């Protein structure tokens, strides 16, 4: 099988090429490009048993690893979702354009081949966007048969030669009918030649290169000889002008997913490894952007810019101030086939795959038979009749939810964030948020919207029901929240029972009695003693602000005030009570010791036996080894520890003697 370079095709082959369509007919160029161009179907590869994807535009694979990597890619998952919803799959280049067109950047997987994370959010967003833009204008259009597409565009050269070239190489503005004209223009290198920029990043690895895919016109091989008389080596078609690879520690081994994605989905880890991975991500981003700045002149002169990166990693190349590559650049492309770990060898393989022409040799009869088999294998559109149902059997239509304007959605988001801060007790964040958004929400006493389904009607009531002591104090003293506003009645009996269950907690704090259906205030929603004491302290410190002790409408229903003197007096009483308890414990222990002493009889006195007379030994005279057996001389010369041990043994023997004497007296 011959191998051709896409920028150096033989002239005799170019002159005989015609665009390949589903019925092996040359495409008829029109004055205006068709609104909906159909991609040509690929001819069957000459190798039997080759693997292919039936959904992603007939993508073929060399081995099982490439096929598995393709099934994990975002392109395949997007096409599966679109196919299940009744849409048409897209090519790899079209998918890259859709990703670039997303206004909101969504974090996703770092590699389609390594499967480092899940990018269901980005894929779902693309599917929703595609459904809105690709709705059929008429039932006839929706019922048309969708032809299989491929990432390759095929040309036919009679009698039996077909060549395939990746569509991503052509300009985005070129219609399929003009691909052949542009292919002929690619054979010219111009004054400076044709250069590409290729970048890959995934899992902390990065590889980049500036390559020349077509030499300038006039820089051809002269076929001369070397000084030794040998023929010169032909110049290569592809030349790497610059290249760079590096790696940073950003992904936990065998864990998958970058540290930033893990931080966004879970709580921020504080381990040493997590800190190293965060530093690695920042260093990798800085290294790539510095490299892009160094290669800025070469990148501006490139004809195509190939980037392999996830949605989150594409922001390293595009979304930052002073970016070398603009986000909407027409030169941007993604690799239309699965790729492996970013290395210099992988860049070289991808470059060879892009520039090498795919060649097959099928006769006219074989092509026609293949086209008929493809058309026969296409699923026929199923008719979807809509029979009229009788009025009795028609299901009841659910009330349509009102469509909210952007301003209403923004207001709902503010209320959701505000109530979440109150429930979680984030006082510092709440203060900053209130200074910025408090006026737009209507003030501290604004009723909480009903759609939040909160059990309190104001922010103070929500904070009291949540048991947030510091936030209740801030609302009462700093923002002067009104504690006399009535709590709205619960919608159901279950909610009323739930409110009553919190009413009886912490019995040691006074509460005003109420009957079923009577009015309640923020004080009645407080379920802890600490929160209720906040109301009582504020009532004692600022008695003229509100009717704290009132029970009628306009009163806060606080049973009593709690001043600083009252708290000090309470603490003194507690201390006296604790001291009295300690004294009682000491007295009880003393009485128990006296009872034990009265029950135990005193030990009898044992008369010592008369000591035997001993010979007087001069102090300076000779002594027996071991010293004397009695008296002070027994422990002479011993260490303090040995003396204490001997003394304990003596006391033990004396106690045994007393016990034996007592036992003998009782028997007598």
Secondary structure as the mmCIF struct_conf table of DSSP 4:
data_model
#
loop_
_struct_conf.conf_type_id
_struct_conf.id
_struct_conf.beg_label_comp_id
_struct_conf.beg_label_asym_id
_struct_conf.beg_label_seq_id
_struct_conf.end_label_comp_id
_struct_conf.end_label_asym_id
_struct_conf.end_label_seq_id
STRN STRN1 UNK A 5 UNK A 5
TURN_TY1_P TURN_TY1_P1 UNK A 6 UNK A 7
BEND BEND1 UNK A 8 UNK A 8
HELX_RH_AL_P HELX_RH_AL_P1 UNK A 11 UNK A 14
TURN_TY1_P TURN_TY1_P2 UNK A 15 UNK A 16
STRN STRN2 UNK A 17 UNK A 19
TURN_TY1_P TURN_TY1_P3 UNK A 22 UNK A 23
BEND BEND2 UNK A 24 UNK A 24
HELX_LH_PP_P HELX_LH_PP_P1 UNK A 26 UNK A 29
BEND BEND3 UNK A 31 UNK A 32
BEND BEND4 UNK A 35 UNK A 36
HELX_LH_PP_P HELX_LH_PP_P2 UNK A 37 UNK A 45
BEND BEND5 UNK A 46 UNK A 47
TURN_TY1_P TURN_TY1_P4 UNK A 48 UNK A 49
STRN STRN3 UNK A 51 UNK A 52
TURN_TY1_P TURN_TY1_P5 UNK A 54 UNK A 58
STRN STRN4 UNK A 60 UNK A 61
BEND BEND6 UNK A 62 UNK A 63
HELX_RH_AL_P HELX_RH_AL_P2 UNK A 64 UNK A 71
TURN_TY1_P TURN_TY1_P6 UNK A 72 UNK A 72
BEND BEND7 UNK A 73 UNK A 73
HELX_RH_AL_P HELX_RH_AL_P3 UNK A 74 UNK A 84
TURN_TY1_P TURN_TY1_P7 UNK A 85 UNK A 86
HELX_RH_AL_P HELX_RH_AL_P4 UNK A 92 UNK A 101
BEND BEND8 UNK A 103 UNK A 104
BEND BEND9 UNK A 110 UNK A 110
TURN_TY1_P TURN_TY1_P8 UNK A 112 UNK A 115
BEND BEND10 UNK A 117 UNK A 117
HELX_RH_AL_P HELX_RH_AL_P5 UNK A 120 UNK A 133
BEND BEND11 UNK A 137 UNK A 138
HELX_RH_AL_P HELX_RH_AL_P6 UNK A 139 UNK A 142
TURN_TY1_P TURN_TY1_P9 UNK A 143 UNK A 143
BEND BEND12 UNK A 144 UNK A 144
HELX_LH_PP_P HELX_LH_PP_P3 UNK A 145 UNK A 148
BEND BEND13 UNK A 151 UNK A 151
STRN STRN5 UNK A 152 UNK A 157
TURN_TY1_P TURN_TY1_P10 UNK A 158 UNK A 160
STRN STRN6 UNK A 161 UNK A 166
HELX_RH_3T_P HELX_RH_3T_P1 UNK A 167 UNK A 169
BEND BEND14 UNK A 170 UNK A 170
TURN_TY1_P TURN_TY1_P11 UNK A 172 UNK A 173
HELX_RH_3T_P HELX_RH_3T_P2 UNK A 176 UNK A 178
HELX_RH_AL_P HELX_RH_AL_P7 UNK A 179 UNK A 185
TURN_TY1_P TURN_TY1_P12 UNK A 186 UNK A 187
TURN_TY1_P TURN_TY1_P13 UNK A 190 UNK A 192
STRN STRN7 UNK A 194 UNK A 202
TURN_TY1_P TURN_TY1_P14 UNK A 203 UNK A 204
STRN STRN8 UNK A 205 UNK A 214
HELX_LH_PP_P HELX_LH_PP_P4 UNK A 215 UNK A 216
TURN_TY1_P TURN_TY1_P15 UNK A 217 UNK A 218
STRN STRN9 UNK A 225 UNK A 225
TURN_TY1_P TURN_TY1_P16 UNK A 227 UNK A 228
BEND BEND15 UNK A 229 UNK A 229
HELX_LH_PP_P HELX_LH_PP_P5 UNK A 230 UNK A 230
STRN STRN10 UNK A 231 UNK A 231
HELX_LH_PP_P HELX_LH_PP_P6 UNK A 232 UNK A 236
BEND BEND16 UNK A 237 UNK A 237
STRN STRN11 UNK A 239 UNK A 247
STRN STRN12 UNK A 251 UNK A 251
TURN_TY1_P TURN_TY1_P17 UNK A 253 UNK A 255
BEND BEND17 UNK A 257 UNK A 257
STRN STRN13 UNK A 258 UNK A 258
HELX_RH_AL_P HELX_RH_AL_P8 UNK A 259 UNK A 265
BEND BEND18 UNK A 266 UNK A 266
HELX_LH_PP_P HELX_LH_PP_P7 UNK A 267 UNK A 269
BEND BEND19 UNK A 271 UNK A 271
HELX_RH_AL_P HELX_RH_AL_P9 UNK A 272 UNK A 294
TURN_TY1_P TURN_TY1_P18 UNK A 295 UNK A 295
HELX_RH_AL_P HELX_RH_AL_P10 UNK A 296 UNK A 300
TURN_TY1_P TURN_TY1_P19 UNK A 301 UNK A 301
BEND BEND20 UNK A 303 UNK A 303
STRN STRN14 UNK A 304 UNK A 308
TURN_TY1_P TURN_TY1_P20 UNK A 311 UNK A 313
HELX_RH_AL_P HELX_RH_AL_P11 UNK A 314 UNK A 317
BEND BEND21 UNK A 318 UNK A 320
TURN_TY1_P TURN_TY1_P21 UNK A 321 UNK A 322
BEND BEND22 UNK A 324 UNK A 325
TURN_TY1_P TURN_TY1_P22 UNK A 327 UNK A 328
TURN_TY1_P TURN_TY1_P23 UNK A 330 UNK A 331
STRN STRN15 UNK A 332 UNK A 333
BEND BEND23 UNK A 336 UNK A 337
BEND BEND24 UNK A 341 UNK A 341
HELX_RH_AL_P HELX_RH_AL_P12 UNK A 344 UNK A 355
STRN STRN16 UNK A 356 UNK A 356
HELX_LH_PP_P HELX_LH_PP_P8 UNK A 357 UNK A 357
STRN STRN17 UNK A 358 UNK A 360
HELX_RH_AL_P HELX_RH_AL_P13 UNK A 364 UNK A 377
BEND BEND25 UNK A 378 UNK A 378
HELX_LH_PP_P HELX_LH_PP_P9 UNK A 379 UNK A 383
HELX_LH_PP_P HELX_LH_PP_P10 UNK A 387 UNK A 390
TURN_TY1_P TURN_TY1_P24 UNK A 391 UNK A 393
BEND BEND26 UNK A 394 UNK A 394
HELX_LH_PP_P HELX_LH_PP_P11 UNK A 395 UNK A 405
HELX_RH_AL_P HELX_RH_AL_P14 UNK A 406 UNK A 424
TURN_TY1_P TURN_TY1_P25 UNK A 425 UNK A 425
HELX_RH_AL_P HELX_RH_AL_P15 UNK A 427 UNK A 441
TURN_TY1_P TURN_TY1_P26 UNK A 442 UNK A 442
TURN_TY1_P TURN_TY1_P27 UNK A 444 UNK A 445
HELX_LH_PP_P HELX_LH_PP_P12 UNK A 446 UNK A 449
HELX_RH_3T_P HELX_RH_3T_P3 UNK A 450 UNK A 452
BEND BEND27 UNK A 455 UNK A 455
BEND BEND28 UNK A 457 UNK A 458
HELX_RH_AL_P HELX_RH_AL_P16 UNK A 459 UNK A 466
TURN_TY1_P TURN_TY1_P28 UNK A 467 UNK A 467
HELX_RH_AL_P HELX_RH_AL_P17 UNK A 469 UNK A 477
TURN_TY1_P TURN_TY1_P29 UNK A 478 UNK A 478
BEND BEND29 UNK A 479 UNK A 479
TURN_TY1_P TURN_TY1_P30 UNK A 483 UNK A 484
BEND BEND30 UNK A 485 UNK A 485
HELX_LH_PP_P HELX_LH_PP_P13 UNK A 486 UNK A 490
BEND BEND31 UNK A 491 UNK A 492
HELX_RH_AL_P HELX_RH_AL_P18 UNK A 493 UNK A 503
TURN_TY1_P TURN_TY1_P31 UNK A 504 UNK A 504
BEND BEND32 UNK A 505 UNK A 505
TURN_TY1_P TURN_TY1_P32 UNK A 507 UNK A 508
BEND BEND33 UNK A 509 UNK A 509
TURN_TY1_P TURN_TY1_P33 UNK A 516 UNK A 517
HELX_RH_AL_P HELX_RH_AL_P19 UNK A 522 UNK A 525
BEND BEND34 UNK A 528 UNK A 528
HELX_RH_AL_P HELX_RH_AL_P20 UNK A 529 UNK A 541
TURN_TY1_P TURN_TY1_P34 UNK A 543 UNK A 545
BEND BEND35 UNK A 546 UNK A 546
STRN STRN18 UNK A 547 UNK A 547
TURN_TY1_P TURN_TY1_P35 UNK A 548 UNK A 549
BEND BEND36 UNK A 552 UNK A 552
TURN_TY1_P TURN_TY1_P36 UNK A 553 UNK A 554
STRN STRN19 UNK A 555 UNK A 555
HELX_RH_AL_P HELX_RH_AL_P21 UNK A 564 UNK A 599
BEND BEND37 UNK A 600 UNK A 600
HELX_LH_PP_P HELX_LH_PP_P14 UNK A 601 UNK A 613
TURN_TY1_P TURN_TY1_P37 UNK A 619 UNK A 620
BEND BEND38 UNK A 621 UNK A 621
TURN_TY1_P TURN_TY1_P38 UNK A 625 UNK A 626
BEND BEND39 UNK A 629 UNK A 630
HELX_RH_3T_P HELX_RH_3T_P4 UNK A 631 UNK A 635
TURN_TY1_P TURN_TY1_P39 UNK A 636 UNK A 637
HELX_RH_AL_P HELX_RH_AL_P22 UNK A 640 UNK A 667
#
